[in-house]
Amino acid sequence: MDNNNKTILYIDDDYQAGLLCKVFLEKAGFRVEIVLNTIDARKVLAEKNIDMVITDVGLPGENGIDFYKWMTQSEYKEIPVLIV
């Protein structure tokens, strides 16, 4: 599978964890956008072509599960989501 054109949106309030995952995912050929909260995640979804979302479950404010529920009711419902 050619991952070079695939972009993952990574949502985690722990920026260091996001950077670590970004390194591994980029080595696998993905592009990675890191955001610290779901407000910024919505902005990225609106501005970029995202192929997958990885979200932390324990985010401050809106948590990862609530964000996933929102996604399933939105125009982004076809994007796969991994909750960690």
C-alpha positions as CSV (number, residue, x, y, z in Angstrom):
1,M,0.0,0.0,0.0
2,D,1.3,3.4,-0.9
3,N,1.0,5.7,2.1
4,N,2.7,8.7,0.6
5,N,-0.6,10.4,-0.2
6,K,-2.3,9.5,3.1
7,T,-2.6,12.0,5.9
8,I,-3.3,11.2,9.5
9,L,-4.7,13.7,12.0
10,Y,-3.3,12.9,15.4
11,I,-5.1,14.5,18.4
12,D,-3.3,14.4,21.8
13,D,-2.9,17.0,24.5
14,D,0.6,15.5,25.1
15,Y,2.6,17.0,22.4
16,Q,5.6,14.8,23.0
17,A,3.5,11.7,22.5
18,G,2.2,13.2,19.2
19,L,5.8,13.9,18.0
20,L,6.8,10.3,18.8
21,C,3.9,8.9,16.9
22,K,4.6,11.3,14.0
23,V,8.1,10.0,13.7
24,F,6.9,6.4,13.4
25,L,4.0,7.2,11.1
26,E,6.2,9.3,8.8
27,K,8.7,6.5,8.6
28,A,5.8,4.3,7.4
29,G,5.2,6.9,4.6
30,F,2.2,8.8,6.1
31,R,1.9,12.6,6.4
32,V,0.9,13.6,10.0
33,E,-0.9,16.6,11.3
34,I,-0.7,17.0,15.1
35,V,-3.2,19.1,17.1
36,L,-3.6,19.4,20.9
37,N,-7.5,19.6,21.0
38,T,-10.7,18.9,19.1
39,I,-11.2,22.6,18.3
40,D,-8.0,22.6,16.3
41,A,-8.9,19.1,14.9
42,R,-12.1,20.5,13.4
43,K,-10.1,23.3,11.7
44,V,-7.7,20.8,10.2
45,L,-10.6,18.6,9.0
46,A,-12.1,21.6,7.3
47,E,-8.9,22.7,5.7
48,K,-7.1,19.5,4.7
49,N,-7.8,16.1,3.1
50,I,-7.5,13.7,6.1
51,D,-7.5,10.0,5.6
52,M,-7.5,8.8,9.2
53,V,-7.9,10.3,12.7
54,I,-6.0,9.0,15.8
55,T,-7.3,10.6,19.0
56,D,-6.5,10.3,22.6
57,V,-9.5,9.3,24.7
58,G,-8.6,11.6,27.6
59,L,-8.5,15.0,26.1
60,P,-9.3,18.1,28.2
61,G,-12.6,19.7,27.2
62,E,-14.2,17.4,24.6
63,N,-12.8,13.9,25.0
64,G,-11.9,11.6,22.2
65,I,-15.1,9.5,22.4
66,D,-17.3,12.6,22.2
67,F,-15.2,13.8,19.2
68,Y,-15.7,10.4,17.5
69,K,-19.5,10.6,18.1
70,W,-19.5,14.1,16.5
71,M,-17.5,12.7,13.5
72,T,-20.0,9.9,13.0
73,Q,-22.8,12.5,12.6
74,S,-20.8,14.9,10.4
75,E,-19.6,15.1,6.9
76,Y,-16.4,13.3,8.1
77,K,-18.2,10.1,9.1
78,E,-16.4,8.1,6.4
79,I,-13.0,8.8,7.9
80,P,-11.7,5.9,10.0
81,V,-10.9,6.8,13.7
82,L,-8.6,5.1,16.1
83,I,-9.2,6.0,19.7
84,V,-6.2,5.4,22.0
